[in-house]
Amino acid sequence: MLKLLKKGYYMKLIKFLIKFIIFLVIAAGIVYCMICIHFPIKHYDIIEKYSNEYNLDPAFVCAIIKTESNFQENAESIKGARGLMQLMPDTIDWAVTKIPIKNFSYANVEKPEYNIRIGCWILNFLNEQLDNEKLTVAAYNAGIGNVSKWLDDSKYSKDGINLHNIPYKETEKYVEKVELYKNIYTLLLRYNFYEIEKIF
């Protein structure tokens, strides 16, 4: 009788553990899917390639793309910014002559290879000019001219080196988003989170 009771107890325990493991697997799958939806990474090979070429952190580039277009290749703003990194026509015209990109066509501007390359070159240019990632992000959104003016104004910069107050609310929120997203992508990339996809 005692043996039967023990056997019944162990069977219940095994069933409970199996159900619990199944629950954990399903929960982990849901969490994984939610993270992939909210923090996607597409074209990482291109991001990594041009991040390395232009001395950028891939997590930083991912954060810019997430903030600009949420990884939508064909994204286009009301002002005419296009592609993953939301490049403006005047900026594109200037950048392609500086990089340079031979035989460049606007038909290619939304293609990830071109869009990410140009965007990374611009980020590198801003980094070299400003030597400060927060300033680079602000300049990517509001323009280097505005950032330079803010640095010269004691209302916005106490030391002429850092921005302590950003007068454009859109730019202020933009900088906060990029900083947050960079921290998230840094963790996800550090622990090879997206490598799980290759298993399935």
N, C-alpha and C positions, 0 to 999 in steps of 0.2 A: 504493500500500500504506500509506504514511504517512498519507495523507488518510483512508483507511478506519479506521485505528487511532485517529486523532484524533476522527473522527466517532463511533466506538464509545465512546470515553472521555467525550465530551460527552453522549451519550445516557444513559450510566450515571449521570453527574453530575446530569443533569436529573431522571432517575427517582428518584435518591436525595433530591434537594431536594424533589420533589413529595411523596415519602413522609414526609420530615421535617416539611414544612409541615402535612400531614394529621395527623401525630402530635401536633404542637404544638396544632393546633385542637382535637383530641379531648381532649388533656390539659387545655387551658384550659377546655373545656366541663365536664369532670369536676370540676376545682377550683372553677369557678363554682357548679356544682350543690351541691357539698359545703358551700361557704360559705353558700349560700342555705338549706340544710337546717339547718345549725348556728346561723346567725345570721339568722333570718328577719326581715322587716319586713312587717307587714300594717297596713292602715289608716293609712298614713303621712300622708295628707292631713288626717286628724283629729288625729293626733299633732302635726303641724306647726301646725295651727290653734290648738290649745290650749296648745302650747308657747309660741307667740308671745303669746297672750292672757295667759298667766300667767308670762311672763318666764323661761322655762326653755329649756335646750338640748335640741333634739329627740333628740340622741344619748343624753343622760341619761335622757330618758323611755323611749326604746327599751331602754336597759340595765335600767331598772326592770321594764319589761314582760317582757323576756327572762328576768330572774331570777325574777319572780313566777309567770309562767304559760307562758313560752315561746310567747307569742302565741296561746294557746288561749282563744278567747272564752268557752267554757262551763266553764272550769276552776273547780273548787270545792274548797276545802281541808276537812280534817276539822273545823277550827274554824269553818267557815262563811264564809270569805273567798271572794268571787266575782268572776269575770270576769278580763279581761286584767290589771288592776292589783290584783287580789285584795283587794277592799274588804270590810271587816267591817261587819256590820249597824249597830252603834252609830256607827261612823265615817260611814257613809252618812247615817244619820238626822241627825247633827250637820251634815255638810257641805251637804246639800241645802237646809237652812234658811239657811245662811250665804251660799251662792252668789248668790241662791237659784235653785232649779229649781222652777218652778210645775207643779202637777199631776203631781208625780213619782210613779211607780209602781215597785214592786219587780220588776214584770214586765219593766221596761226596764233593770234594773241591769247586765245582762250585754251589752247592746247597746254596741258600741264608742263611739258618740257620747256616751252617758251615762257609761260606765265611765271612759273616758279623760279626759273633762271633770272628773269628780269627783276622779280620781286626780291630775290636774295641779293642780287647785285645792289639794288637800291638800299636795302637794309645795311649792307656792308659799307656803302658809301656814307650813309648817315652815321653809322658807328664810328667810322674813321674821322668824320668831321666833329662829332659831338662827344665821343669817348665816354658815353654813358647810355646804358640800355634804356632807362626810363625816358631820357630825352629822345632817343632814337624812335621809340614807340610813339611818343607825342608828335614828333616830326613826320612820321609816316602817315599819321592821321591829319595833322593840321598844317604841315609844311615846315621846312627848316627855317624859312623866313620868320614865321610867327614865333617859333621856339627861340630863335636868336633875339627877337625883340623882348620876349618875356624874360629872358636871362638878364637883359640890360635894365629891366624895370624892378626896382626894389619891392614893389607890391607883389611880385610873383617869385622873385628869387632874392634870398638874403645874401648870397655870396657870389652871384654871377656864374655859378658852376652847376648848381642844382635847382630844379623847379620845386618850390615849396607850396605854390598855389597855381593852378591852371585855370585861366579865365574862361575857357570854353568848356562848358559842362559836358558836351559830347566827347571832347578829347579826354577830359578827366575820367569819365566812365570807361572810355576806350582803353586807357592806360591801365586802369584797375582790372578790367576783364583780361587783358593780355597777361598781366602779372599772375592772376589767378590761374588762367588756363596753362601758362607755362609751368607752374608748379605741379599741376595735375598731369600734364603730358610728360614731365620729367619723371614722375613716379611710374607712370604706365610704361614708359620706354625702358626705364632702369630695370624693371622686373619682367621685361619681355612679354607684357600683357597681350599684345596683339599676335604673338607667335602661336597662341592657342588655336587661332583660326586654321593654321596649317595642319593641325592634327586631324581635322574633320574633312 
